[in-house]
Amino acid sequence: MAIVAVFEVPGMTRAQYEQSADKVTGGRGAVTNSADWPVPGLISHTSAPTPNGWLVVDVWESDEAFQRFGEFIIPVLRELGAPDVQPKIYPVHTVVTR
């Protein structure tokens, strides 16, 4: 079952997000498609600044795929000094893409 993972990261900066994206792509810069991800299973990724930090909303094919990504991204975020937050996970009802 697909899931949506919502990260609200107070204190995270755009620079930290962009540095994490560069690590996700293996040093190729910004994330431009799901093939940039180090693990399969990403359906969509959205990020945006908030008044007090950064927001990331991902849709994954399964919780297992998301957990595999977590094993990759958590050490990256810690290395960058991003605040440690727990995502809110919800089962997906509907996904619409272009």
Protein Blocks (a to p, Z undefined) as FASTA:
>chain_A
ZZddddddehiafklmmmmmmmmnnonapafbfklpmbehifbdcddddfklccdddddf
bfklmmmmmmmmmmmmmmnopacddddddddfbdcdZZ
